[in-house]
Amino acid sequence: MNLLKQLEAEQMKAVRATAHPEFRPGDTLKVNVKVVEQTYDEKAKQMKTRERIQAFEGVCIGRQGEGLNESFTVRKISYGEGVERVFPVYSPLVDSVQVVRKGKVRRAKLYYLRGRRGKSARIAERTDSGPAEAEA
């Protein structure tokens, strides 16, 4: 293992204490994100920082990158409008990732979902009984 890979592995371990579950494009994810809000308090004349956790639930439409630079894109429909958000896998702002349901797709990037609405945008549920899952 070369020195760069070793340093990157140490950084990944330092950033993420708990590992994310295995997920692929097509899976419906619930990503809990830490949101930091800063407000100015007039009485105390200082900035107040408040941190909360906000859930973002949608379909994973792709993963890109490798190692410390890996990220994934989640798409959801909010009030009839499509919203996509890119999350770095090794980010301190991503609190946790939970797989809600597993989707059965035949593509690595699901960008075709951007042009679809309603029933045509549905993804069938995957049952883990394939040959790749049987080996693991």
Backbone torsions as a table, in degrees:
resi	resn	phi	psi	omega
1	MET	NA	127.1	-177.7
2	ASN	-77.3	170.0	-172.6
3	LEU	-65.2	-38.9	179.8
4	LEU	-63.6	-44.7	179.0
5	LYS	-62.8	-38.2	-179.7
6	GLN	-66.0	-44.3	177.6
7	LEU	-64.1	-40.3	179.1
8	GLU	-65.0	-39.2	178.0
9	ALA	-64.0	-38.8	177.3
10	GLU	-65.2	-41.4	179.2
11	GLN	-65.5	-39.8	179.3
12	MET	-63.6	-39.7	179.4
13	LYS	-67.6	-36.1	-179.3
14	ALA	-70.4	-37.8	-176.8
15	VAL	-75.3	-44.8	-174.0
16	ARG	-112.1	110.1	178.1
17	ALA	-76.8	-43.6	178.9
18	THR	-106.2	139.7	-178.0
19	ALA	-81.3	147.8	174.9
20	HIS	-76.2	153.7	174.5
21	PRO	-70.2	161.6	176.8
22	GLU	-69.8	128.2	175.6
23	PHE	-145.3	155.9	-178.3
24	ARG	-129.7	169.4	172.8
25	PRO	-60.3	139.5	-176.4
26	GLY	103.3	-20.0	179.1
27	ASP	-78.2	142.8	174.3
28	THR	-87.4	124.5	-174.6
29	LEU	-117.8	150.1	168.6
30	LYS	-115.9	109.9	-177.5
31	VAL	-103.5	118.7	176.7
32	ASN	-92.1	118.2	-174.5
33	VAL	-112.6	138.0	174.7
34	LYS	-81.6	123.1	178.7
35	VAL	-109.3	123.9	-179.2
36	VAL	-104.7	121.5	179.6
37	GLU	-112.8	131.0	178.4
38	GLN	-115.6	129.0	176.8
39	THR	-128.2	154.5	179.0
40	TYR	-100.0	123.1	179.1
41	ASP	-91.1	116.2	-177.1
42	GLU	-67.7	-38.9	-178.1
43	LYS	-65.6	-50.6	-176.5
44	ALA	-83.4	-10.8	-179.2
45	LYS	55.5	47.0	178.0
46	GLN	-150.8	164.0	178.7
47	MET	-83.6	134.9	175.9
48	LYS	-109.1	135.0	-179.3
49	THR	-112.9	127.1	178.5
50	ARG	-122.4	135.8	-179.1
51	GLU	-121.2	133.6	177.3
52	ARG	-140.1	167.4	179.6
53	ILE	-109.9	129.5	-178.9
54	GLN	-122.0	133.8	-178.9
55	ALA	-89.2	139.9	175.4
56	PHE	-127.5	108.3	-175.8
57	GLU	-111.9	127.1	179.9
58	GLY	-172.3	-172.3	-177.3
59	VAL	-92.2	133.2	174.7
60	CYS	-74.2	117.4	-177.5
61	ILE	-102.9	-1.5	176.8
62	GLY	173.4	153.4	172.4
63	ARG	-123.4	142.8	178.8
64	GLN	-143.8	158.2	179.3
65	GLY	88.3	-178.9	-177.4
66	GLU	-151.4	145.0	175.8
67	GLY	67.4	-130.6	-176.9
68	LEU	-69.2	-24.4	-177.4
69	ASN	-92.6	10.5	-176.9
70	GLU	-73.7	140.6	177.9
71	SER	-144.8	164.8	178.4
72	PHE	-138.5	150.4	-177.4
73	THR	-109.5	131.0	179.6
74	VAL	-117.3	133.8	-179.3
75	ARG	-120.4	133.9	174.4
76	LYS	-137.9	162.2	176.0
77	ILE	-103.6	119.5	-178.4
78	SER	-121.2	113.2	-179.1
79	TYR	55.2	42.1	177.1
80	GLY	80.1	0.8	-178.7
81	GLU	-116.2	134.3	178.8
82	GLY	-75.4	132.1	-180.0
83	VAL	-125.4	126.4	177.2
84	GLU	-117.0	142.5	179.5
85	ARG	-139.2	135.5	179.9
86	VAL	-101.7	127.2	-179.7
87	PHE	-116.6	128.7	170.5
88	PRO	-70.6	138.8	-179.3
89	VAL	-65.8	-43.1	-177.9
90	TYR	-102.3	70.2	179.0
91	SER	-124.0	137.6	176.2
92	PRO	-69.4	-16.4	179.3
93	LEU	-80.9	-19.0	175.5
94	VAL	-86.8	107.9	-175.9
95	ASP	-73.9	-51.7	179.9
96	SER	-157.3	158.9	176.7
97	VAL	-127.6	130.5	-179.6
98	GLN	-126.2	132.7	178.1
99	VAL	-86.5	115.8	-179.0
100	VAL	-81.7	-48.7	175.6
101	ARG	-151.6	152.4	-178.1
102	LYS	-97.4	133.7	-177.7
103	GLY	-104.8	146.7	179.5
104	LYS	-101.1	106.8	-179.2
105	VAL	-133.3	162.7	-178.7
106	ARG	-118.2	18.8	-179.9
107	ARG	-128.9	157.3	176.0
108	ALA	-89.6	-30.5	178.4
109	LYS	-120.5	124.3	-175.4
110	LEU	-103.1	46.9	-178.3
111	TYR	-67.8	-17.8	179.2
112	TYR	-66.5	-17.8	178.4
113	LEU	-68.2	-20.0	-179.7
114	ARG	-63.5	-32.0	-178.0
115	GLY	-94.8	5.9	-176.3
116	ARG	-114.6	151.1	178.5
117	ARG	-135.0	154.4	170.9
118	GLY	65.8	-133.9	-173.6
119	LYS	-66.0	-32.1	-178.3
120	SER	-71.5	-14.9	179.8
121	ALA	-93.5	3.5	-179.2
122	ARG	-74.5	152.0	177.3
123	ILE	-122.8	130.3	-179.7
124	ALA	-67.5	149.9	-179.4
125	GLU	-81.4	141.0	-177.7
126	ARG	-95.4	132.7	172.1
127	THR	-104.8	126.3	-174.2
128	ASP	-75.7	78.8	177.5
129	SER	-133.8	15.9	-178.8
130	GLY	-81.2	171.4	-178.1
131	PRO	-67.3	-32.2	-179.4
132	ALA	-68.9	-37.0	-179.2
133	GLU	-77.9	-25.5	-178.0
134	ALA	-69.8	-29.6	179.1
135	GLU	-72.5	-33.1	-175.3
136	ALA	-73.7	NA	NA
